[in-house]
Amino acid sequence: MSKFIGLGTNLPLADQRNGQKILFDALEVLNAAGLNTVAISDFYRTEPVPVSDQNWYVNAVAEIQTDLSPERVLETLHRVEAEFGRVRGERNAARTLDLDIIAFDSLVTPETGPAPHIPHPRMQDRAFVLIPLADVSPRWCHPVTGASLSELIDRLPTGQRIEPLEV
């Protein structure tokens, strides 16, 4: 059983930290909050989805270990986003930090119910989630469809640009 969170950023912080540094620092804060990093994917430079004139993102996926419930994990993610200057407003807007629960063991929650929605309801459409997820858990299968990561990656909509970054 595994728990995964997605990490992303495309805006610098007020102190000028940006990109990989923001994500590394966010992982440190999450570890201190009881979301212990087991593995971290490579970092990727990714085009915004949907395509826009925003800055490109830096994205990664972390496998975590925690005793917290999914609801408490989501609260923690939102708190850490706020600590990093995230202002929630328009959907798909640029952000200093974006943290999402991608999957939580084999748990499945309805999209129509209260958050968190697990697995992430749009993960199968996003190269910036699936490709980093394959770095940390290449044998993972979607708990609803049963599709393997390689099958999900093969089905991705075309045109999503994603490039590995040097650490």
C-alpha positions in Angstrom: 0.0 0.0 0.0 1.3 3.4 -0.9 0.4 7.0 -0.5 1.4 9.6 -3.1 1.3 13.4 -3.3 1.9 15.6 -6.3 4.0 18.7 -5.9 4.1 21.7 -8.2 5.1 25.3 -8.5 5.3 28.0 -11.2 5.7 31.2 -9.2 8.6 32.3 -7.0 8.1 33.0 -3.4 8.5 36.6 -2.0 12.0 35.7 -0.9 12.8 34.7 -4.5 13.0 30.9 -3.8 11.6 29.1 -6.9 11.3 25.8 -8.6 13.0 22.8 -7.1 14.0 24.8 -4.0 10.3 25.4 -3.2 9.5 21.8 -3.6 12.4 20.6 -1.5 11.5 23.1 1.3 7.9 22.0 1.1 8.9 18.4 1.6 10.8 19.4 4.7 7.8 21.1 6.2 5.6 18.1 5.3 8.0 15.7 6.9 7.9 17.8 10.1 4.1 17.6 10.0 4.1 13.8 9.9 4.0 13.2 6.1 7.3 11.4 5.9 8.9 11.2 2.4 9.7 7.6 1.4 10.7 8.4 -2.2 10.7 11.4 -4.5 10.5 11.3 -8.2 12.8 13.2 -10.6 11.8 16.9 -11.0 10.2 17.9 -14.3 9.6 21.1 -16.1 6.1 21.0 -17.4 3.8 23.1 -19.6 0.7 24.4 -17.9 -2.4 22.2 -18.3 -4.5 23.6 -19.9 -2.0 25.3 -22.1 -1.7 29.0 -21.2 0.7 31.9 -21.1 1.7 31.1 -17.5 5.2 30.1 -16.5 6.0 26.5 -16.9 5.8 24.4 -13.7 8.3 22.3 -11.8 6.5 19.1 -10.8 7.4 16.0 -8.8 5.6 13.1 -7.0 6.5 12.0 -3.5 5.6 8.7 -1.9 4.8 9.4 1.8 4.2 7.4 4.9 1.8 8.7 7.5 -0.6 7.7 10.2 -2.8 10.7 9.4 -6.2 10.2 7.8 -6.8 11.4 4.2 -8.8 14.3 5.5 -5.9 15.3 7.9 -3.4 14.9 5.1 -5.5 17.2 2.8 -5.7 19.8 5.7 -2.0 19.6 6.1 -1.3 20.1 2.4 -3.6 23.1 2.3 -1.9 24.6 5.4 1.5 24.1 3.9 0.4 25.6 0.6 -0.8 28.7 2.5 2.5 28.9 4.4 4.2 29.1 1.0 2.0 31.9 -0.2 -0.6 30.0 -2.2 -3.8 32.0 -2.7 -6.7 29.9 -3.8 -8.9 31.5 -6.4 -9.3 30.8 -10.1 -8.9 27.1 -11.1 -5.7 26.3 -12.9 -4.2 29.7 -11.9 -0.4 30.1 -11.4 0.7 29.2 -7.9 3.6 29.3 -5.6 2.9 25.7 -4.4 0.4 23.1 -5.4 0.1 19.9 -3.3 -2.4 17.2 -4.1 -3.2 13.7 -2.9 -2.7 11.5 -5.9 -3.5 8.2 -4.3 -3.9 6.9 -0.8 -3.3 3.2 -0.6 -6.2 1.5 -2.4 -8.8 4.0 -1.1 -11.4 5.3 -3.5 -13.7 8.2 -2.5 -16.6 9.5 -4.7 -15.9 12.7 -6.7 -19.3 13.9 -5.7 -18.7 13.6 -2.0 -16.6 15.8 0.3 -12.9 16.2 -0.3 -10.5 14.6 -0.6 -11.3 12.9 -3.9 -9.1 9.9 -4.1 -7.5 8.9 -6.4 -7.1 12.4 -7.8 -9.9 12.6 -10.4 -7.8 14.1 -13.2 -4.5 12.3 -12.6 -5.0 10.0 -15.6 -5.1 13.0 -17.9 -1.8 14.6 -16.7 1.7 13.7 -17.8 3.0 15.9 -14.9 1.5 13.4 -12.5 1.9 10.0 -14.3 5.5 10.3 -15.4 6.8 11.3 -12.0 4.6 8.7 -10.4 6.3 6.1 -12.6 9.6 7.1 -11.2 8.6 6.2 -7.6 6.1 3.4 -8.3 6.3 1.9 -11.8 4.1 -1.0 -10.9 1.3 1.1 -9.5 -2.2 0.5 -10.9 -5.2 2.8 -10.8 -7.5 1.5 -8.0 -10.7 2.3 -10.0 -9.8 1.2 -13.6 -7.1 -1.3 -12.8 -5.0 0.3 -15.5 -1.2 0.1 -15.1 0.9 3.3 -15.2 2.3 2.3 -18.6 -1.2 1.9 -19.9 -2.3 5.3 -18.4 0.8 7.0 -19.9 0.1 5.5 -23.3 -3.5 7.0 -23.1 -2.4 10.5 -22.2 -3.8 13.3 -24.3 -1.2 14.4 -26.9 0.7 17.7 -26.6 1.6 17.8 -23.0 5.2 18.9 -22.8 7.3 17.6 -20.0 11.1 17.6 -19.6 13.3 16.1 -16.8 15.3 18.7 -14.8 18.8 18.3 -13.5 18.9 18.3 -9.7 
